[in-house]
Amino acid sequence: HSKSDRNRYRSKDEIAAWMEKDPIPRFADMLVGHGVLSAADVAAIEAEADAEITAAIAFARAGTDPDPAEVTHDVYTPVYTPVDTRADTPAHTSSHTPAGAVA
């Protein structure tokens, strides 16, 4: 869902019922109710979050578009190529016969 979602498949009553269950304002209400925060504290936290979001949007809009050639960078892991480390030890090389072995 997004802000562009017109909610044509849900009634206004259903949307309102789910908004009442939103955990963020419920948690804020609980903290105020238990005296952990004041309503002013909650408003200050919300204002700080809004300011961070506004700053992040401005930062993103001021940036440059990524290079299309880099669209897959950091999306996929590099192809794994197993390495046989045993081939590097004398016991596993074809040109070496371990001491005491019959060639």
C-alpha angles and dihedrals in degrees: 000000000000142000087274090059106106094199093227091154096055130061122238088245092056092048091049091049091053092045087058088057094051103133097212099064090036090056091047090050091050092051091050091045092053093045094246092121134013123230086253090055091053091048090050092050091049091049091050091050091048090050091051091050092048091050092048092051091049090048091050093047092048093052128092125255114261121255107265089222088066096053093114097041112121091005101094129036117245115268108270115233111189115225120211100222090181090072089067094059121085093236091063102042118102093224095057128077113195116241112276094018120126112239 
